Amino acid sequence: MRALVITGPGRAEVQDVPAPAAVPGEVVVDVGRAGICGTDLEFFSGEMQYLHDGQATYPMRIGHEWMGVVSAIGDGVDPSWLGRRVTGDTMLGCGVCRRCRTGYQHVCADRSELGIRRGRPGALAEQVAVPARALHALPDTVDDAAGALVEPGGNAFRAVQAADLEPGDRVLIAGPGTIGLLCAMFARAGGAEVHLLGRSERSLDFAGSLGFEHVWSEDALPELPWDAVIDASNAPESPARAVELVEPGKRVVYIGLAGSPSLLDTRMLALGDVTAVGILSASPGLEGTIRAYAHQQVDPRPLVAATVALDDLPAVLAGERPEGSGPGPKFHVAI
């Protein structure tokens, strides 16, 4: 089969590779749609930390935002999965440790991550092998584009849950990229007053085109009481700024990651009685995201700037925007 392979920093190509087999407990999925995200770009550039601490090595096959149809099943897998439209979890825990047994498989120390960690091949390929326990069925009301946006949506869903918002609460979301905009969509669907903080005029204009009236640059940010601050940016100074801005007794949620360590004065947390929550992965939020998409509470599809072919992907990873691309931050591959 054909698959995208990153062979080294700044080098990617489509190669013929062996097709996956449906081993016991797993399925093979014919991939229909897959997306790329900031993590994939970091693998392409060579900046991703996993490459430096030995949890990922070149050559590697990326792709963890995907949907497709189950085409083969291994021994021990429920036959009803065959032929179903699905997406799946990225975080694949060992299944036997204390964390896995108590619902925290997404932070299992021995986990693999599809297309990211410990050599598990990703979904930017014609087929991908996935443990059956990681599958999530897609209803007909979630089309292929939305199905490939369930994984980033799950991260945003969890971040908004962690913010503990009530209808009418005012939330500030720093970083209007894919995750920040999805956070804004979920918060708006829950009745919150949503404000977005960004740096790029282009990203703020795009947020406005999605119906978000309150979009701000740092120098224009009004002095308002923020019931929650969600940091979806990659700026190292943003975590500390979030604590400065949030109302005492309220919450800051960290879903973005900077490329370098962020400094945070924990005295401000304690003296403000502020709760800080970190979010890793979509895992516990996948089902909730699918329901929200299926019931049209959130429509993530406007975030997709273009859908390209697998052969076009190396150029996209290198920073090219295909002709006719929209203003959104996300690129999809139709396979």
Beta strands, then each sheet from edge to edge (+ up, - down):
strand 1: 2-8
strand 2: 11-16
strand 3: 26-36
strand 4: 65-73
strand 5: 85-88
strand 6: 91-92
strand 7: 112-113
strand 8: 127-131
strand 9: 135-137
strand 10: 170-174
strand 11: 193-197
strand 12: 214-216
strand 13: 226-231
strand 14: 246-254
strand 15: 275-278
strand 16: 304-308
strand 17: 330-334
sheet 1: 1+ 2-
sheet 2: 8+ 3- 4+ 5- 9+
sheet 3: 8+ 3- 17+ 16+
sheet 4: 6+ 7-
sheet 5: 12+ 11+ 10+ 13+ 14+ 15+
end
